Amino acid sequence: MFDAICKYLVEAFSADIAQWLLGEAVSLSELSPSELLLEPIRADALLLQSGGRLLHVEFQTQPDPTIRLRMLDYWVRLRRRIPF
C-alpha cells in the first residue's frame, strides 16, 4: 500500500517532488512506460571460482565506447542473479 501511495504522489506532484529532492526547480519530461525492459545479452565467458568469486571476460576486436556501460549492465544483472 505504501508503494502505491508513493507512486500516486510522484505522478500527481512530480515537479514538486523533483524540486524537493534536487533543491531547484526543473522542467520534467515523463518516461513512459515506466517499466524498464531488459534486452537479452550474453557474456563471452563467465567463470565461477570456488570461494564464490566470479570472473567475467569480454572479448573486443575493435574499441567500443559503450563498453563501460555494458559492463555495468552485466554486473548489475549478475549481482541480481548470483548473490556473490
N, C-alpha and C positions, 0 to 999 in steps of 0.2 A: 504494500500500500504506500509506503514511504517513497518508493521508486516512482510510482505513478504520479504522486503529488508533485515530486520534484520535476518530472518530465513536463507536467502541465504548466508549472510555474515558468520553466525555461522557454516553453513555447509561447506562453502568453506575455511574458515580460523579458524577452531575450535581450533587448537593448539595455534595459536597466541592470540585468544580471551581468552582462558583459562589462558595463561601466563600473559596476561594483567590484568585479574581480580584477579588471585591468587598471582601474584607477583613473580612467579617462573615457570620454565619450568616443565611440567608434561607430562607423557605419557597418552594417552586417548584411551578408547575403546568406540565404538558407541553403544548406546542403541537403538535397532531397533525392532519393530517400536517405534516411539517416543510418540505415543498415550498411555496415561495412562488409562488402563481399570479398572473399579471398579467392584469388585466382590460383589454380593448382600450379605449384612449382616443384621441381625436383633438384635435389642437391647432386653434385657429381659423385661425392663419396661421403658417407657418414660412418665413422668407426667408433663403436662404444668400447671403451677400455675398462678393464677391471678397476674397481675403485670409483666407478661412476663418471669418469671423465669422458667427454665426447670430443672427437676430432672431426671437424667439418672441412672438407677440401673442395675447392672450386678451381677448375682449370679455365684459363682465359688465353686465347690466341691473339687477341687484339686488346688494346686498352679500352676499358669500359667505364665511362664517367658515372654510371649508375651503380657500380659495384658496392659502394659503401651502403647505400640504401637497401640494395638486395641482400647484403649480408646481415644487416639489421633485421630485415624481414624474416630471413631464415632463422636467426637467433630467437626472435620472439615466438615464432611458430614452434621451434624445437623446445623452447622453455615451457610452453604450454603443454606440449605433448609428453615430454620426458622431464619430470621434476628432478633435475640433477643439482 
